[in-house]
Amino acid sequence: YQLPILAAIDELGGRAPLSEVIERVGKLLDNRLGEADREAISSGDVRWRNRAQFVRLALIKAGDMKSDSPRGLWEISEQGRARLREESR
C-alpha cells in the first residue's frame, strides 16, 4: 500500500483529503485487491481502506508523509516524493 498511497497523494497535487486519497488508491489497486480485501471488518470499514490508514501511520513515521498536516489531509513529504521517484523506475 505504501507506494500507491504516495503515488495517489502526488497525483492529487501533493496534498489531499483522506477521502480523495483513498478513492485514488482504490483505483490504483483495483486489479490487485482480492475478495478478502473488499470485505467489511468488525468496525464496518472495508479491510483495504482500514489497512491503508494504518500504512499512513508507518509512512509518517518513516518520514515519507508529513506529520504536521491539518487533520483529514494527507500530504507527501519531499522524502516521500524522492522515494516514489526512486522506486517507480
N, CA, C and O atoms as a MOPAC input file, in Angstrom:
PM7 MOZYME 1SCF
protein

 N      0.80600 1    -1.20900 1     0.00000 1
 C      0.00000 1     0.00000 1     0.00000 1
 C      0.84900 1     1.27300 1     0.00000 1
 O      0.36000 1     2.33300 1    -0.39200 1
 N      2.08000 1     1.19100 1     0.42200 1
 C      2.87300 1     2.40200 1     0.59100 1
 C      3.05500 1     3.18600 1    -0.70200 1
 O      2.74800 1     4.37700 1    -0.75100 1
 N      3.54300 1     2.54100 1    -1.73400 1
 C      3.76800 1     3.27400 1    -2.99400 1
 C      2.46200 1     3.76000 1    -3.62200 1
 O      2.42600 1     4.89100 1    -4.10700 1
 N      1.39000 1     2.96700 1    -3.63900 1
 C      0.13200 1     3.50600 1    -4.16800 1
 C     -0.37300 1     4.71400 1    -3.38900 1
 O     -0.92800 1     5.63900 1    -3.98300 1
 N     -0.19300 1     4.72200 1    -2.07700 1
 C     -0.61700 1     5.88700 1    -1.28600 1
 C      0.22000 1     7.10100 1    -1.66900 1
 O     -0.31900 1     8.18300 1    -1.90400 1
 N      1.53100 1     6.92300 1    -1.73300 1
 C      2.39700 1     8.04900 1    -2.10700 1
 C      2.07800 1     8.53100 1    -3.51900 1
 O      2.03200 1     9.73500 1    -3.77100 1
 N      1.85700 1     7.59100 1    -4.44100 1
 C      1.52800 1     7.95800 1    -5.82100 1
 C      0.20600 1     8.71500 1    -5.88600 1
 O      0.09200 1     9.70400 1    -6.60900 1
 N     -0.78300 1     8.25900 1    -5.13900 1
 C     -2.08600 1     8.91800 1    -5.14200 1
 C     -1.97400 1    10.35200 1    -4.63900 1
 O     -2.52800 1    11.27100 1    -5.24200 1
 N     -1.26300 1    10.54100 1    -3.54700 1
 C     -1.10100 1    11.89800 1    -2.99600 1
 C     -0.35400 1    12.77400 1    -3.98800 1
 O     -0.73500 1    13.92200 1    -4.21900 1
 N      0.70200 1    12.23800 1    -4.57200 1
 C      1.48000 1    13.00100 1    -5.54200 1
 C      0.61400 1    13.39400 1    -6.74000 1
 O      0.66600 1    14.53500 1    -7.19900 1
 N     -0.18400 1    12.44400 1    -7.24600 1
 C     -1.06400 1    12.72400 1    -8.38300 1
 C     -2.12500 1    13.77000 1    -8.04600 1
 O     -2.59500 1    14.49500 1    -8.92200 1
 N     -2.49200 1    13.83900 1    -6.78300 1
 C     -3.50900 1    14.80200 1    -6.34600 1
 C     -2.89500 1    16.14600 1    -5.95500 1
 O     -3.55600 1    16.97300 1    -5.32800 1
 N     -1.64700 1    16.36100 1    -6.32100 1
 C     -1.00700 1    17.65200 1    -6.08500 1
 C     -0.14700 1    17.71700 1    -4.84600 1
 O      0.32200 1    18.79400 1    -4.47800 1
 N      0.07400 1    16.57800 1    -4.18500 1
 C      0.95700 1    16.55100 1    -3.02500 1
 C      0.23900 1    16.63300 1    -1.69800 1
 O      0.83200 1    16.38700 1    -0.64800 1
 N     -1.04300 1    16.98100 1    -1.74100 1
 C     -1.81800 1    17.14500 1    -0.50600 1
 C     -3.29000 1    17.01800 1    -0.86400 1
 O     -3.77400 1    17.68800 1    -1.77600 1
 N     -4.00200 1    16.15500 1    -0.14200 1
 C     -5.41300 1    15.94400 1    -0.48000 1
 C     -6.16600 1    15.38900 1     0.72600 1
 O     -5.56600 1    14.80200 1     1.62600 1
 N     -7.47900 1    15.57800 1     0.73400 1
 C     -8.28600 1    14.99800 1     1.80500 1
 C     -8.22500 1    13.47400 1     1.77100 1
 O     -8.07500 1    12.86400 1     0.71200 1
 N     -8.34200 1    12.88500 1     2.93800 1
 C     -8.33200 1    11.43700 1     3.09000 1
 C     -9.23500 1    10.75100 1     2.07900 1
 O     -8.81600 1     9.78500 1     1.44100 1
 N    -10.45800 1    11.22500 1     1.91800 1
 C    -11.41700 1    10.56300 1     1.02800 1
 C    -10.92600 1    10.52100 1    -0.41600 1
 O    -11.11100 1     9.51700 1    -1.10400 1
 N    -10.30600 1    11.60000 1    -0.87800 1
 C     -9.79200 1    11.63200 1    -2.25500 1
 C     -8.60700 1    10.68700 1    -2.42000 1
 O     -8.48200 1    10.00600 1    -3.43700 1
 N     -7.73900 1    10.65200 1    -1.41200 1
 C     -6.57600 1     9.76900 1    -1.48200 1
 C     -7.03300 1     8.31100 1    -1.50300 1
 O     -6.55900 1     7.52200 1    -2.32000 1
 N     -7.95800 1     7.95400 1    -0.60200 1
 C     -8.44200 1     6.57800 1    -0.53600 1
 C     -9.12500 1     6.18300 1    -1.84300 1
 O     -8.93300 1     5.06900 1    -2.32900 1
 N     -9.91300 1     7.07900 1    -2.41000 1
 C    -10.57700 1     6.78200 1    -3.68600 1
 C     -9.54400 1     6.49800 1    -4.78000 1
 O     -9.68400 1     5.54400 1    -5.54600 1
 N     -8.51800 1     7.32800 1    -4.84200 1
 C     -7.47400 1     7.15300 1    -5.86000 1
 C     -6.68400 1     5.86300 1    -5.62000 1
 O     -6.37100 1     5.14200 1    -6.56800 1
 N     -6.36500 1     5.57400 1    -4.36600 1
 C     -5.64400 1     4.33500 1    -4.04600 1
 C     -6.48300 1     3.13200 1    -4.47100 1
 O     -5.94900 1     2.15800 1    -5.00100 1
 N     -7.78100 1     3.19600 1    -4.24200 1
 C     -8.66700 1     2.11200 1    -4.65600 1
 C     -8.59800 1     1.86300 1    -6.14800 1
 O     -8.60700 1     0.71500 1    -6.59300 1
 N     -8.52900 1     2.93400 1    -6.92000 1
 C     -8.41300 1     2.78600 1    -8.37000 1
 C     -7.05600 1     2.20000 1    -8.75900 1
 O     -6.96700 1     1.36500 1    -9.65900 1
 N     -6.00300 1     2.64300 1    -8.07200 1
 C     -4.66200 1     2.13900 1    -8.38100 1
 C     -4.51600 1     0.65900 1    -8.02300 1
 O     -3.78500 1    -0.06900 1    -8.69500 1
 N     -5.20200 1     0.21100 1    -6.97500 1
 C     -5.07300 1    -1.16200 1    -6.50300 1
 C     -6.19600 1    -2.08200 1    -6.97500 1
 O     -6.18700 1    -3.27300 1    -6.66600 1
 N     -7.14500 1    -1.55300 1    -7.70600 1
 C     -8.35700 1    -2.30000 1    -8.03800 1
 C     -8.09100 1    -3.71700 1    -8.54400 1
 O     -8.74400 1    -4.66400 1    -8.10400 1
 N     -7.15100 1    -3.86600 1    -9.45100 1
 C     -6.89600 1    -5.19100 1   -10.02400 1
 C     -6.05800 1    -6.08400 1    -9.11100 1
 O     -5.85900 1    -7.26000 1    -9.41600 1
 N     -5.56400 1    -5.54300 1    -7.99600 1
 C     -4.74900 1    -6.33500 1    -7.06800 1
 C     -5.46900 1    -6.66600 1    -5.76200 1
 O     -4.97200 1    -7.46100 1    -4.96500 1
 N     -6.63100 1    -6.06500 1    -5.54000 1
 C     -7.37600 1    -6.33800 1    -4.31100 1
 C     -8.19200 1    -7.60800 1    -4.47300 1
 O     -8.90800 1    -7.78700 1    -5.45800 1
 N     -8.07100 1    -8.47700 1    -3.49400 1
 C     -8.82000 1    -9.72200 1    -3.51800 1
 C    -10.16700 1    -9.56900 1    -2.82200 1
 O    -10.50400 1    -8.50800 1    -2.29600 1
 N    -10.91100 1   -10.64300 1    -2.83600 1
 C    -12.23400 1   -10.64600 1    -2.21000 1
 C    -12.13900 1   -10.30800 1    -0.72100 1
 O    -12.94300 1    -9.53000 1    -0.20600 1
 N    -11.15900 1   -10.89200 1    -0.03400 1
 C    -10.99500 1   -10.63500 1     1.40200 1
 C    -10.67500 1    -9.16500 1     1.67000 1
 O    -11.11400 1    -8.61400 1     2.67900 1
 N     -9.91800 1    -8.52700 1     0.78500 1
 C     -9.57800 1    -7.11500 1     0.94700 1
 C    -10.81500 1    -6.23100 1     0.88700 1
 O    -10.84800 1    -5.16200 1     1.49600 1
 N    -11.81800 1    -6.66700 1     0.16400 1
 C    -13.02600 1    -5.87100 1    -0.05800 1
 C    -14.12600 1    -6.13500 1     0.97600 1
 O    -15.17800 1    -5.49600 1     0.94300 1
 N    -13.88200 1    -7.07500 1     1.88900 1
 C    -14.87400 1    -7.40400 1     2.90600 1
 C    -14.87200 1    -6.37100 1     4.03200 1
 O    -13.86300 1    -5.72000 1     4.30200 1
 N    -16.03000 1    -6.24100 1     4.67800 1
 C    -16.14700 1    -5.35900 1     5.83800 1
 C    -15.53500 1    -6.05900 1     7.04800 1
 O    -15.65400 1    -7.27400 1     7.20700 1
 N    -14.88100 1    -5.27300 1     7.89200 1
 C    -14.33500 1    -5.80000 1     9.14100 1
 C    -15.29000 1    -5.43400 1    10.27600 1
 O    -16.32000 1    -4.80400 1    10.03900 1
 N    -14.96100 1    -5.81800 1    11.48700 1
 C    -15.87600 1    -5.63300 1    12.61900 1
 C    -16.27400 1    -4.17200 1    12.84100 1
 O    -17.36800 1    -3.90400 1    13.33800 1
 N    -15.41400 1    -3.23400 1    12.48400 1
 C    -15.72400 1    -1.80900 1    12.65400 1
 C    -16.71000 1    -1.30600 1    11.60300 1
 O    -17.24700 1    -0.20400 1    11.71500 1
 N    -16.94400 1    -2.13900 1    10.56800 1
 C    -17.82100 1    -1.74200 1     9.47600 1
 C    -17.06700 1    -1.18500 1     8.28700 1
 O    -17.62900 1    -1.03200 1     7.20200 1
 N    -15.79900 1    -0.88400 1     8.48700 1
 C    -14.97400 1    -0.36000 1     7.39800 1
 C    -14.55100 1    -1.51100 1     6.48900 1
 O    -14.56900 1    -2.67400 1     6.89300 1
 N    -14.17600 1    -1.17800 1     5.27000 1
 C    -13.67400 1    -2.18000 1     4.32400 1
 C    -12.20800 1    -2.43900 1     4.66800 1
 O    -11.44300 1    -1.51200 1     4.93500 1
 N    -11.83500 1    -3.72200 1     4.65700 1
 C    -10.49900 1    -4.13300 1     5.10900 1
 C     -9.37100 1    -3.33200 1     4.45900 1
 O     -8.49500 1    -2.84800 1     5.17600 1
 N     -9.35400 1    -3.17200 1     3.13400 1
 C     -8.22600 1    -2.49200 1     2.48900 1
 C     -8.18200 1    -1.01900 1     2.86500 1
 O     -7.09800 1    -0.44900 1     2.99500 1
 N     -9.34200 1    -0.39200 1     3.04200 1
 C     -9.36100 1     1.02600 1     3.44200 1
 C     -8.79600 1     1.18600 1     4.84500 1
 O     -8.04700 1     2.12600 1     5.11500 1
 N     -9.15000 1     0.27800 1     5.72500 1
 C     -8.64700 1     0.30100 1     7.09100 1
 C     -7.13900 1     0.10000 1     7.10000 1
 O     -6.41200 1     0.79500 1     7.81100 1
 N     -6.68400 1    -0.84600 1     6.31500 1
 C     -5.24600 1    -1.12700 1     6.23300 1
 C     -4.48300 1     0.09100 1     5.70800 1
 O     -3.38800 1     0.39300 1     6.18200 1
 N     -5.06000 1     0.78400 1     4.73600 1
 C     -4.40200 1     1.97200 1     4.17200 1
 C     -4.18600 1     3.03400 1     5.24500 1
 O     -3.17900 1     3.74300 1     5.22500 1
 N     -5.11900 1     3.14600 1     6.17300 1
 C     -4.97200 1     4.14800 1     7.23400 1
 C     -3.82400 1     3.78100 1     8.17900 1
 O     -3.11300 1     4.65900 1     8.66700 1
 N     -3.64500 1     2.48200 1     8.43300 1
 C     -2.51900 1     2.06100 1     9.26500 1
 C     -1.19900 1     2.26100 1     8.53300 1
 O     -0.19700 1     2.62300 1     9.15000 1
 N     -1.19200 1     2.02900 1     7.23300 1
 C      0.01700 1     2.24200 1     6.43400 1
 C      0.40100 1     3.71700 1     6.45200 1
 O      1.58600 1     4.05300 1     6.46200 1
 N     -0.59300 1     4.59200 1     6.45500 1
 C     -0.33300 1     6.03700 1     6.54200 1
 C      0.52700 1     6.34300 1     7.76900 1
 O      1.47300 1     7.12600 1     7.68900 1
 N      0.19800 1     5.72700 1     8.89300 1
 C      0.97400 1     5.95700 1    10.11800 1
 C      2.43300 1     5.52600 1     9.94300 1
 O      3.34800 1     6.20200 1    10.41400 1
 N      2.63700 1     4.41000 1     9.27100 1
 C      4.00700 1     3.94600 1     9.01000 1
 C      4.74500 1     4.90600 1     8.08600 1
 O      5.93900 1     5.14700 1     8.26300 1
 N      4.03200 1     5.45700 1     7.09400 1
 C      4.65300 1     6.41300 1     6.17200 1
 C      5.03700 1     7.70100 1     6.89200 1
 O      6.06900 1     8.29900 1     6.58600 1
 N      4.22800 1     8.12400 1     7.83100 1
 C      4.55800 1     9.31600 1     8.61900 1
 C      5.78700 1     9.03200 1     9.47200 1
 O      6.72000 1     9.83400 1     9.51900 1
 N      5.78200 1     7.89300 1    10.13900 1
 C      6.91000 1     7.52300 1    10.99600 1
 C      8.21200 1     7.43400 1    10.20200 1
 O      9.27400 1     7.80400 1    10.70200 1
 N      8.12700 1     6.94200 1     8.96200 1
 C      9.30700 1     6.81100 1     8.10100 1
 C      9.74100 1     8.14500 1     7.49900 1
 O     10.84100 1     8.25400 1     6.95800 1
 N      8.87500 1     9.16800 1     7.59200 1
 C      9.20500 1    10.47600 1     7.03000 1
 C      8.74100 1    10.67100 1     5.59900 1
 O      9.05200 1    11.69400 1     4.98900 1
 N      7.99400 1     9.70500 1     5.04300 1
 C      7.52500 1     9.80600 1     3.66500 1
 C      6.25200 1    10.64200 1     3.52600 1
 O      5.90400 1    11.09200 1     2.43400 1
 N      5.57500 1    10.83900 1     4.64100 1
 C      4.41500 1    11.74300 1     4.67900 1
 C      4.63400 1    12.72400 1     5.81200 1
 O      5.30900 1    12.41400 1     6.79400 1
 N      4.06600 1    13.90200 1     5.67500 1
 C      4.22900 1    14.93400 1     6.69000 1
 C      3.36700 1    14.62500 1     7.91200 1
 O      2.22100 1    14.19100 1     7.79600 1
 N      3.94300 1    14.85900 1     9.07100 1
 C      3.22900 1    14.59100 1    10.32200 1
 C      2.42000 1    15.79400 1    10.79400 1
 O      1.54500 1    15.65900 1    11.65000 1
 N      2.70900 1    16.96400 1    10.24100 1
 C      2.06000 1    18.18600 1    10.72300 1
 C      0.96900 1    18.70900 1     9.79000 1
 O      0.59900 1    19.88100 1     9.85600 1
 N      0.45900 1    17.84000 1     8.92500 1
 C     -0.62000 1    18.23700 1     8.02100 1
 C     -1.89800 1    18.45800 1     8.82900 1
 O     -2.10200 1    17.80500 1     9.85200 1
 N     -2.75700 1    19.37000 1     8.37900 1
 C     -4.03700 1    19.56600 1     9.07200 1
 C     -4.84300 1    18.26900 1     9.10900 1
 O     -4.72500 1    17.42300 1     8.22200 1
 N     -5.65200 1    18.13000 1    10.13300 1
 C     -6.46800 1    16.92500 1    10.30800 1
 C     -7.30100 1    16.65000 1     9.05000 1
 O     -7.94800 1    17.54400 1     8.50300 1
 N     -7.26600 1    15.39500 1     8.61300 1
 C     -8.05000 1    14.99700 1     7.44900 1
 C     -7.33100 1    15.15200 1     6.12700 1
 O     -7.82600 1    14.69700 1     5.09700 1
 N     -6.16600 1    15.79100 1     6.13800 1
 C     -5.38500 1    15.95100 1     4.90400 1
 C     -4.16000 1    15.05700 1     4.95800 1
 O     -3.46000 1    15.00100 1     5.96900 1
 N     -3.91200 1    14.37000 1     3.87600 1
 C     -2.71000 1    13.54500 1     3.74600 1
 C     -1.75800 1    14.29400 1     2.83000 1
 O     -2.15500 1    14.78100 1     1.77100 1
 N     -0.49400 1    14.38200 1     3.24500 1
 C      0.48500 1    15.17200 1     2.50000 1
 C      1.80200 1    14.41900 1     2.38300 1
 O      2.34300 1    13.92000 1     3.37000 1
 N      2.30100 1    14.35000 1     1.16100 1
 C      3.57100 1    13.67700 1     0.91200 1
 C      4.71100 1    14.62600 1     1.27400 1
 O      4.59600 1    15.83900 1     1.10100 1
 N      5.79900 1    14.07300 1     1.77200 1
 C      6.98500 1    14.88000 1     2.08000 1
 C      7.94400 1    14.82000 1     0.88800 1
 O      7.74900 1    14.04200 1    -0.04600 1
 N      8.97100 1    15.64800 1     0.94000 1
 C      9.98800 1    15.60500 1    -0.11700 1
 C     10.67400 1    14.24500 1    -0.13100 1
 O     10.99800 1    13.71200 1    -1.19200 1
 N     10.89100 1    13.69300 1     1.05100 1
 C     11.48100 1    12.35000 1     1.14300 1
 C     10.57000 1    11.33000 1     0.46600 1
 O     11.04600 1    10.43900 1    -0.23800 1
 N      9.27700 1    11.45900 1     0.67500 1
 C      8.31600 1    10.55500 1     0.05200 1
 C      8.31300 1    10.67900 1    -1.45800 1
 O      8.21200 1     9.68000 1    -2.17100 1
 N      8.42400 1    11.91100 1    -1.94600 1
 C      8.49200 1    12.12100 1    -3.39900 1
 C      9.75000 1    11.47700 1    -3.97800 1
 O      9.70800 1    10.85000 1    -5.03600 1
 N     10.86200 1    11.64000 1    -3.27400 1
 C     12.12500 1    11.04600 1    -3.73600 1
 C     12.00700 1     9.52200 1    -3.75300 1
 O     12.45500 1     8.86900 1    -4.69500 1
 N     11.40700 1     8.96700 1    -2.71500 1
 C     11.21100 1     7.51100 1    -2.67200 1
 C     10.32400 1     7.05400 1    -3.83600 1
 O     10.61600 1     6.05200 1    -4.48900 1
 N      9.26300 1     7.78100 1    -4.08400 1
 C      8.34600 1     7.43400 1    -5.17200 1
 C      9.06500 1     7.44300 1    -6.50500 1
 O      8.90100 1     6.52200 1    -7.30600 1
 N      9.86300 1     8.47700 1    -6.75300 1
 C     10.64500 1     8.55200 1    -7.99400 1
 C     11.61300 1     7.37700 1    -8.09900 1
 O     11.71300 1     6.73700 1    -9.14600 1
 N     12.32200 1     7.09900 1    -7.00900 1
 C     13.33800 1     6.04500 1    -6.99800 1
 C     12.70700 1     4.65900 1    -7.21000 1
 O     13.21300 1     3.86300 1    -8.00200 1
 N     11.63000 1     4.38000 1    -6.52100 1
 C     11.02700 1     3.03900 1    -6.57900 1
 C     10.10200 1     2.85100 1    -7.76300 1
 O      9.65000 1     1.73500 1    -8.01800 1
 N      9.80800 1     3.92400 1    -8.49700 1
 C      8.93800 1     3.81800 1    -9.66800 1
 C      9.72700 1     3.62700 1   -10.96100 1
 O      9.14700 1     3.53500 1   -12.04300 1
 N     11.03900 1     3.56800 1   -10.84200 1
 C     11.88600 1     3.39800 1   -12.04300 1
 C     11.75500 1     2.03000 1   -12.62000 1
 O     12.39400 1     1.72100 1   -13.62600 1

